[in-house]
Amino acid sequence: GINAEYGRIGVIDFESPEEGRDALIGETKVDLEDRFLSIKRPICGLTERYMISGPHKWRDFMLPSQILDEFCTANCIPLPTYASDVRNVKFNYEIYTITEFEKHKENFEDPAIWGPIKERTALSVLLEL
């Protein structure tokens, strides 16, 4: 028998006497266009929180505010307008407030973990789309 070892790749040389060395014994097709898409962008969906450190940190190459701007441009919606404290944003003629999404303020006060409020506000809007 074969002793499989997790995380290790091996090659087994198999030759069937009736088929010969170049016979097709299996096939795998991967459709690269058939992937999970979010309505925001043609890549995998968004996380629920914007964090800049820890195991759940933001890994996308674009910031949430950039994604929101891109969404607006692609859908002919006016760009979002942020209040001076960036806790409120006007998007598509509606006002969104970060406190609507971050219910327990004390959980979101460490800037070393949570990052800029503007990005958290933009992500909150994106998650409402």
Backbone as a printed PyTorch tensor [residue, N CA C, xyz], in Angstrom:
tensor([[[  0.8140,  -1.1790,   0.0000],
         [  0.0000,   0.0000,   0.0000],
         [  0.8640,   1.2520,   0.0000]],

        [[  0.1760,   2.3560,  -0.1020],
         [  0.8270,   3.6600,  -0.1140],
         [  0.5950,   4.3240,   1.2370]],

        [[  1.6600,   4.8160,   1.8390],
         [  1.5410,   5.5410,   3.0980],
         [  1.5010,   7.0310,   2.7820]],

        [[  0.3010,   7.6150,   2.8450],
         [  0.1420,   9.0390,   2.5450],
         [  0.6400,   9.8700,   3.7220]],

        [[  1.2730,  10.9770,   3.4080],
         [  1.7830,  11.8770,   4.4320],
         [  1.2310,  13.2690,   4.1310]],

        [[  0.5400,  13.8670,   5.1050],
         [ -0.0900,  15.1560,   4.9030],
         [  0.9400,  16.2260,   4.5270]],

        [[  0.6180,  17.0120,   3.4730],
         [  1.4740,  18.1140,   3.0700],
         [  2.6370,  17.7030,   2.1790]],

        [[  2.7280,  16.4520,   1.8520],
         [  3.8370,  15.9890,   1.0180],
         [  3.2980,  15.5100,  -0.3210]],

        [[  3.9620,  15.9200,  -1.3760],
         [  3.5500,  15.5390,  -2.7180],
         [  4.5340,  14.5000,  -3.2370]],

        [[  3.9990,  13.5040,  -3.8290],
         [  4.8570,  12.4700,  -4.3930],
         [  4.3630,  12.0650,  -5.7630]],

        [[  5.2000,  11.3930,  -6.4950],
         [  4.8500,  10.9180,  -7.8280],
         [  4.9550,   9.4000,  -7.8170]],

        [[  3.9270,   8.7830,  -8.3130],
         [  3.9240,   7.3280,  -8.4240],
         [  4.0280,   6.9810,  -9.8960]],

        [[  4.9810,   6.2120, -10.2470],
         [  5.1580,   5.7810, -11.6280],
         [  4.2830,   4.5550, -11.8440]],

        [[  3.2630,   4.7230, -12.6810],
         [  2.3090,   3.6510, -12.9120],
         [  2.2480,   3.3650, -14.3960]],

        [[  2.3700,   2.1280, -14.7480],
         [  2.2690,   1.7370, -16.1460],
         [  1.3830,   0.5140, -16.2360]],

        [[  0.3030,   0.6810, -16.9810],
         [ -0.6080,  -0.4320, -17.1810],
         [ -0.1100,  -1.2610, -18.3590]],

        [[  0.0020,  -2.5730, -18.2030],
         [  0.5220,  -3.4060, -19.2880],
         [ -0.3320,  -3.3520, -20.5500]],

        [[ -1.6690,  -3.1610, -20.3990],
         [ -2.4920,  -3.1630, -21.5950],
         [ -2.5450,  -1.8100, -22.2830]],

        [[ -2.3640,  -0.7280, -21.5740],
         [ -2.5410,   0.6100, -22.1420],
         [ -1.2480,   1.2360, -22.6480]],

        [[ -0.1550,   0.9330, -22.0690],
         [  1.0940,   1.5780, -22.4510],
         [  1.3550,   2.7990, -21.5910]],

        [[  2.4990,   3.4040, -21.7340],
         [  2.9430,   4.4760, -20.8680],
         [  2.1980,   5.7970, -21.0940]],

        [[  1.7250,   6.1110, -22.2780],
         [  1.1220,   7.4090, -22.5800],
         [ -0.4040,   7.3990, -22.5740]],

        [[ -1.0240,   6.3830, -22.0190],
         [ -2.4870,   6.3070, -21.9950],
         [ -3.0510,   7.2960, -20.9710]],

        [[ -4.1920,   7.9140, -21.3020],
         [ -4.8710,   8.8270, -20.4090],
         [ -5.6160,   8.0170, -19.3570]],

        [[ -5.3020,   8.2500, -18.0810],
         [ -5.9700,   7.4960, -17.0180],
         [ -6.8700,   8.3830, -16.1660]],

        [[ -6.8580,   9.6880, -16.3870],
         [ -7.7050,  10.6020, -15.6360],
         [ -7.5730,  12.0050, -16.1670]],

        [[ -8.4840,  12.8730, -15.7590],
         [ -8.4690,  14.2250, -16.2720],
         [ -9.1450,  15.1450, -15.2600]],

        [[ -8.6180,  16.3510, -15.1190],
         [ -9.2130,  17.3520, -14.2440],
         [ -9.3300,  18.6510, -15.0190]],

        [[-10.5050,  19.2610, -14.9610],
         [-10.7060,  20.5530, -15.6170],
         [-11.0040,  21.5820, -14.5430]],

        [[-10.3560,  22.7380, -14.6330],
         [-10.5700,  23.8200, -13.6860],
         [-11.0260,  25.0320, -14.4790]],

        [[-12.2360,  25.5100, -14.1830],
         [-12.7660,  26.6950, -14.8380],
         [-12.4020,  27.9040, -13.9860]],

        [[-11.4280,  28.6790, -14.4270],
         [-10.9360,  29.8080, -13.6460],
         [-11.9280,  30.9620, -13.5900]],

        [[-12.9000,  31.0060, -14.4710],
         [-13.8870,  32.0740, -14.4680],
         [-15.0750,  31.7570, -13.5700]],

        [[-15.2320,  30.5070, -13.1540],
         [-16.3520,  30.1190, -12.3130],
         [-15.9150,  30.1730, -10.8550]],

        [[-15.9490,  31.3780, -10.2780],
         [-15.5260,  31.5560,  -8.9040],
         [-16.5710,  32.3870,  -8.1700]],

        [[-16.5100,  32.3830,  -6.8600],
         [-17.4610,  33.1510,  -6.0610],
         [-17.2030,  34.6300,  -6.2660]],

        [[-18.2360,  35.3470,  -6.6720],
         [-18.0920,  36.7710,  -6.9290],
         [-18.9900,  37.5690,  -5.9910]],

        [[-18.4910,  38.6900,  -5.5260],
         [-19.3520,  39.5840,  -4.7570],
         [-19.9470,  40.5920,  -5.7300]],

        [[-20.9900,  41.2960,  -5.2950],
         [-21.5860,  42.2980,  -6.1810],
         [-20.7230,  43.5480,  -6.2540]],

        [[-19.7630,  43.6840,  -5.3490],
         [-18.9260,  44.8760,  -5.3150],
         [-17.8290,  44.8390,  -6.3720]],

        [[-17.2220,  43.6760,  -6.5450],
         [-16.0940,  43.5470,  -7.4690],
         [-16.0030,  42.1120,  -7.9480]],

        [[-15.3460,  41.8830,  -9.0800],
         [-15.2490,  40.5130,  -9.6000],
         [-14.1200,  39.7170,  -8.9370]],

        [[-14.1000,  39.7310,  -7.6130],
         [-13.1810,  38.8850,  -6.8590],
         [-13.9470,  38.3780,  -5.6460]],

        [[-13.3170,  37.6410,  -4.8130],
         [-14.0100,  37.1110,  -3.6340],
         [-14.5260,  38.2410,  -2.7480]],

        [[-15.5370,  37.9500,  -1.9660],
         [-16.2420,  38.9410,  -1.1560],
         [-15.3960,  39.6660,  -0.1250]],

        [[-16.0350,  40.5600,   0.5940],
         [-15.3800,  41.4160,   1.5810],
         [-15.4880,  40.8210,   2.9780]],

        [[-14.5270,  41.1690,   3.8240],
         [-14.6010,  40.7590,   5.2230],
         [-15.5910,  41.6680,   5.9530]],

        [[-16.0120,  41.2610,   7.1270],
         [-16.9980,  42.0380,   7.8750],
         [-16.3840,  43.1770,   8.6760]],

        [[-15.0910,  43.1160,   8.9420],
         [-14.4260,  44.1470,   9.7460],
         [-13.1290,  44.5700,   9.0550]],

        [[-12.7710,  45.8340,   9.2410],
         [-11.5060,  46.3380,   8.7230],
         [-10.5110,  46.3620,   9.8700]],

        [[ -9.5010,  45.5070,   9.7870],
         [ -8.4590,  45.4330,  10.8130],
         [ -7.1050,  45.5570,  10.1200]],

        [[ -6.1470,  46.2140,  10.7890],
         [ -4.8290,  46.3880,  10.1810],
         [ -3.7660,  45.4840,  10.7960]],

        [[ -4.1300,  44.7060,  11.8050],
         [ -3.1820,  43.7560,  12.3840],
         [ -3.9480,  42.5530,  12.9170]],

        [[ -3.1910,  41.5290,  13.2530],
         [ -3.8100,  40.3140,  13.7630],
         [ -4.1330,  39.3280,  12.6460]],

        [[ -4.6930,  38.1970,  13.0000],
         [ -4.9480,  37.1480,  12.0020],
         [ -6.0360,  37.5150,  10.9950]],

        [[ -6.8650,  38.5050,  11.3090],
         [ -7.9540,  38.8850,  10.4070],
         [ -7.7080,  40.2280,   9.7270]],

        [[ -6.4430,  40.5960,   9.5710],
         [ -6.1400,  41.9000,   8.9860],
         [ -6.5710,  41.9600,   7.5190]],

        [[ -6.7760,  43.1730,   7.0630],
         [ -7.2000,  43.4360,   5.6870],
         [ -6.1150,  42.9880,   4.7320]],

        [[ -6.4540,  42.1680,   3.7560],
         [ -5.4510,  41.6190,   2.8400],
         [ -5.6450,  42.0580,   1.3860]],

        [[ -6.7020,  42.7770,   1.1250],
         [ -6.9570,  43.2350,  -0.2380],
         [ -5.9450,  44.3170,  -0.6030]],

        [[ -5.6140,  44.4230,  -1.8720],
         [ -4.6510,  45.4380,  -2.3010],
         [ -5.2730,  46.8280,  -2.3600]],

        [[ -6.6080,  46.9050,  -2.3290],
         [ -7.2980,  48.1950,  -2.3060],
         [ -7.9450,  48.4010,  -0.9430]],

        [[ -7.9440,  49.6410,  -0.4880],
         [ -8.6130,  49.9920,   0.7630],
         [-10.1280,  50.0270,   0.5380]],

        [[-10.9280,  49.8620,   1.5930],
         [-12.3790,  49.9260,   1.4250],
         [-12.8620,  51.2270,   0.7810]],

        [[-12.2300,  52.3500,   1.1240],
         [-12.6420,  53.6290,   0.5200],
         [-12.3550,  53.6290,  -0.9880]],

        [[-11.2820,  53.0060,  -1.4100],
         [-10.9750,  52.9100,  -2.8370],
         [-11.9700,  52.0040,  -3.5560]],

        [[-12.3490,  50.9110,  -2.8890],
         [-13.3280,  49.9850,  -3.4760],
         [-14.6770,  50.6850,  -3.6230]],

        [[-15.0600,  51.4470,  -2.6080],
         [-16.3270,  52.1790,  -2.6630],
         [-16.2980,  53.2150,  -3.7860]],

        [[-15.1950,  53.9340,  -3.9300],
         [-15.0610,  54.9050,  -5.0210],
         [-15.1470,  54.2090,  -6.3810]],

        [[-14.4950,  53.0810,  -6.5070],
         [-14.5220,  52.3190,  -7.7560],
         [-15.9460,  51.8480,  -8.0710]],

        [[-16.6640,  51.3890,  -7.0490],
         [-18.0450,  50.9550,  -7.2240],
         [-18.9080,  52.1170,  -7.7110]],

        [[-18.7270,  53.2880,  -7.1070],
         [-19.4930,  54.4650,  -7.5020],
         [-19.2200,  54.8450,  -8.9510]],

        [[-17.9660,  54.8690,  -9.3190],
         [-17.5800,  55.2260, -10.6810],
         [-18.1560,  54.2390, -11.6880]],

        [[-18.0700,  52.9450, -11.3800],
         [-18.5650,  51.9190, -12.2940],
         [-20.0810,  51.9450, -12.4440]],

        [[-20.7880,  52.4480, -11.4200],
         [-22.2510,  52.4320, -11.4400],
         [-22.8730,  53.8260, -11.5700]],

        [[-22.0550,  54.8170, -11.9780],
         [-22.5190,  56.1950, -12.1910],
         [-23.2440,  56.7610, -10.9710]],

        [[-22.6680,  56.5120,  -9.8090],
         [-23.1840,  57.0370,  -8.5430],
         [-22.2070,  58.1090,  -8.0770]],

        [[-22.6960,  59.2140,  -7.5310],
         [-21.7610,  60.2370,  -7.0260],
         [-20.8190,  59.6500,  -5.9730]],

        [[-19.5790,  60.1020,  -5.9830],
         [-18.6040,  59.6120,  -5.0120],
         [-19.0560,  59.9430,  -3.5940]],

        [[-18.7190,  59.0900,  -2.6320],
         [-19.1350,  59.3410,  -1.2500],
         [-18.4750,  60.6040,  -0.6930]],

        [[-19.1920,  61.2690,   0.2050],
         [-18.6900,  62.4620,   0.8650],
         [-18.6120,  62.1650,   2.3540]],

        [[-17.4100,  62.2920,   2.9220],
         [-17.1890,  61.9840,   4.3350],
         [-17.2710,  63.2540,   5.1700]],

        [[-17.8350,  63.1240,   6.3710],
         [-17.8500,  64.2400,   7.3150],
         [-16.4240,  64.5090,   7.7840]],

        [[-16.1920,  65.6410,   8.4100],
         [-14.8310,  65.9870,   8.8360],
         [-14.2550,  64.9650,   9.8210]],

        [[-15.1040,  64.3460,  10.6470],
         [-14.6030,  63.3240,  11.5780],
         [-14.6310,  61.9200,  10.9580]],

        [[-15.0290,  61.8220,   9.7150],
         [-15.1540,  60.5870,   8.9120],
         [-15.9760,  59.4800,   9.5900]],

        [[-16.7660,  59.8360,  10.5790],
         [-17.6620,  58.8570,  11.2030],
         [-18.9850,  58.7590,  10.4510]],

        [[-19.2400,  59.7370,   9.5780],
         [-20.4440,  59.7560,   8.7510],
         [-20.0270,  59.8690,   7.2910]],

        [[-20.8000,  59.2490,   6.4310],
         [-20.5380,  59.3500,   5.0010],
         [-21.8690,  59.4610,   4.2680]],

        [[-21.9040,  60.3510,   3.2980],
         [-23.0810,  60.4650,   2.4390],
         [-22.7960,  59.6430,   1.1960]],

        [[-23.6160,  58.6410,   0.9790],
         [-23.4340,  57.7470,  -0.1600],
         [-24.7900,  57.5310,  -0.8210]],

        [[-24.8630,  57.8180,  -2.0910],
         [-26.0820,  57.6110,  -2.8730],
         [-27.2880,  58.2920,  -2.1950]],

        [[-27.0600,  59.5260,  -1.7510],
         [-28.0840,  60.3740,  -1.1480],
         [-28.5810,  59.8810,   0.2130]],

        [[-27.8440,  58.9940,   0.8600],
         [-28.1750,  58.5340,   2.2090],
         [-26.9700,  58.7590,   3.1130]],

        [[-27.2340,  58.9630,   4.4070],
         [-26.1750,  59.1650,   5.3900],
         [-25.9670,  57.8620,   6.1540]],

        [[-24.7150,  57.4120,   6.2050],
         [-24.3350,  56.2220,   6.9680],
         [-23.4180,  56.6580,   8.1000]],

        [[-23.6120,  56.0740,   9.2650],
         [-22.8170,  56.4170,  10.4460],
         [-22.1070,  55.1760,  10.9540]],

        [[-20.8460,  55.3280,  11.2990],
         [-20.0540,  54.1900,  11.7770],
         [-20.6600,  53.5750,  13.0360]],

        [[-21.2990,  54.3850,  13.8660],
         [-21.8790,  53.8460,  15.1060],
         [-23.0540,  52.8980,  14.8420]],

        [[-23.6420,  52.9870,  13.6570],
         [-24.6990,  52.0320,  13.2910],
         [-24.1290,  50.6250,  13.1430]],

        [[-22.8780,  50.5420,  12.7490],
         [-22.2580,  49.2510,  12.4600],
         [-21.3820,  48.7520,  13.5970]],

        [[-20.7480,  49.6710,  14.2970],
         [-19.8870,  49.3160,  15.4180],
         [-20.6370,  49.6500,  16.7060]],

        [[-21.4720,  48.7450,  17.1390],
         [-22.4040,  48.9870,  18.2540],
         [-21.7110,  49.2370,  19.5940]],

        [[-20.6580,  48.4980,  19.8860],
         [-19.9680,  48.6240,  21.1740],
         [-18.6510,  49.3630,  20.9560]],

        [[-18.6870,  50.6710,  21.0960],
         [-17.5520,  51.5410,  20.7810],
         [-16.2610,  51.0930,  21.4530]],

        [[-16.3550,  50.6300,  22.7020],
         [-15.1480,  50.2500,  23.4410],
         [-14.3850,  49.1020,  22.7690]],

        [[-15.0470,  48.3180,  21.9460],
         [-14.3810,  47.2130,  21.2510],
         [-13.5560,  47.6820,  20.0610]],

        [[-13.7540,  48.9300,  19.6040],
         [-13.1270,  49.3970,  18.3740],
         [-12.1810,  50.5710,  18.5910]],

        [[-11.7350,  50.7780,  19.8230],
         [-10.9390,  51.9590,  20.1150],
         [ -9.4430,  51.8100,  19.8890]],

        [[ -8.9190,  50.6120,  19.7760],
         [ -7.4720,  50.4250,  19.6250],
         [ -7.0600,  50.6500,  18.1690]],

        [[ -6.4420,  51.7980,  17.8460],
         [ -6.0740,  52.0820,  16.4550],
         [ -4.9950,  51.1470,  15.9120]],

        [[ -4.2640,  50.4880,  16.7860],
         [ -3.2420,  49.5410,  16.3230],
         [ -3.8760,  48.2880,  15.7110]],

        [[ -5.1120,  48.0130,  16.0700],
         [ -5.8200,  46.8460,  15.5310],
         [ -6.7960,  47.2550,  14.4360]],

        [[ -7.6180,  48.2810,  14.7050],
         [ -8.7430,  48.6050,  13.8430],
         [ -8.4260,  49.5620,  12.7170]],

        [[ -7.3980,  50.3730,  12.8450],
         [ -7.0400,  51.2610,  11.7520],
         [ -7.9620,  52.4630,  11.6040]],

        [[ -7.8150,  53.1690,  10.4840],
         [ -8.5260,  54.4290,  10.2740],
         [-10.0560,  54.2680,  10.2490]],

        [[-10.7380,  55.2320,  10.8470],
         [-12.2010,  55.2040,  10.8890],
         [-12.7840,  55.3260,   9.4820]],

        [[-12.1410,  56.1000,   8.6270],
         [-12.6470,  56.2770,   7.2580],
         [-12.7810,  54.9330,   6.5520]],

        [[-11.7930,  54.0720,   6.6960],
         [-11.8370,  52.7690,   6.0180],
         [-12.9270,  51.8820,   6.6140]],

        [[-13.1010,  51.9530,   7.9240],
         [-14.1580,  51.1670,   8.5740],
         [-15.5360,  51.6590,   8.1500]],

        [[-15.6750,  52.9830,   8.0030],
         [-16.9370,  53.5540,   7.5490],
         [-17.2350,  53.1300,   6.1140]],

        [[-16.2410,  53.2040,   5.2510],
         [-16.4270,  52.8000,   3.8480],
         [-16.7910,  51.3220,   3.7450]],

        [[-16.1290,  50.4820,   4.5270],
         [-16.4480,  49.0530,   4.5060],
         [-17.8660,  48.8170,   4.9830]],

        [[-18.3060,  49.5540,   5.9810],
         [-19.6830,  49.4140,   6.4800],
         [-20.6920,  49.7130,   5.3750]],

        [[-20.4150,  50.7340,   4.5700],
         [-21.2970,  51.0780,   3.4490],
         [-21.2770,  49.9520,   2.4150]],

        [[-20.1030,  49.4640,   2.0840],
         [-19.9900,  48.3810,   1.0970],
         [-20.7780,  47.1420,   1.5400]],

        [[-20.7420,  46.8500,   2.8090],
         [-21.4510,  45.6670,   3.3100],
         [-22.9560,  45.8480,   3.2620]],

        [[-23.4150,  47.0820,   3.1720],
         [-24.8580,  47.3410,   3.0700],
         [-25.3760,  47.2610,   1.6480]],

        [[-24.5050,  47.2270,   0.6700],
         [-24.9350,  47.1930,  -0.7380],
         [-25.5920,  45.8650,  -1.0680]]])
